Amino acid sequence: MSATAPTRRQLFTIGNVCRRLKAEFPDISISKIRYLEDQGLLTLKRTQGGYRLFGEDDVERLETILRLQRDEFLPLRVIREELAAGAGRERRRRRAVGAPEEDVDLDELCARTGVDAKTVRELEEFGLIEPHVEGRQRLYSETDVEIAAACETLARYGIAARHLRAFRTAADREAALIEALVAPALRSRNVDRRRAGMEDLQQLAETAQELSQLLFARNVRRLADA
């Protein structure tokens, strides 16, 4: 190994880190990094003179924080929760199309998301979550739980369920477009064709989701630059 090759034990000053990340994050600054540390998102080593030192793991964690801010517009509180849940190395991937989901009842959904029963009914009314009934019990999928949690976060900013119908409408239109492309294969009696149709469905769904996120991110950046 070369004497100048980077190692996991190599330490960097805050100035080194700023210069290293400047290409990807042009607005990075020493004061911003200090602020993130003050907010408990970074825990850095110090020299005897009080200078901050970054290891490779610290730099990777900082990169993750900055990407979550830039790409997903997450507030620091949510980023802190993501990192605590193990999202520092790799963001949780969306479950595959057709993958089985566990069901939860109303009480469990409310406990996991912080919404109340009245809000759940409103989300159902506007088609944002779609329970199914087994016996006399209404059950909700894991996706319903995630949607309810997202809606609860938006509600804190004054965005009520009735305002979110546009999201449902847009999702329905995207799904209908994909359905027109893959429906013949999925309905085929040929096993190989159905399998190929499922693979196409997965790829189309992931790509359409990525496109939607990119278009939305571009529009939000325009707001920030206005």
ABEGO torsion letter per residue (X at the ends): XBAABBBAABBBBAAAAAAAAAAABAABBAAAAAAAAAAGABBBBBBAAGBBBBBAAAAAAAAAAAAAAAAAGBBAAAAAAAAAAGAAABBBBBBBBGBBBBBBBAAAAAAAAGBBAAAAAAAAAAGABBBBBBEABBBBBAAAAAAAAAAAAAAAAGBBAAAAAAAAAAAAAAAAAAAAAAAAAAABABAAAAAAAAAAAAAAAAAAAAAAAAAAAAAAAAAAAX
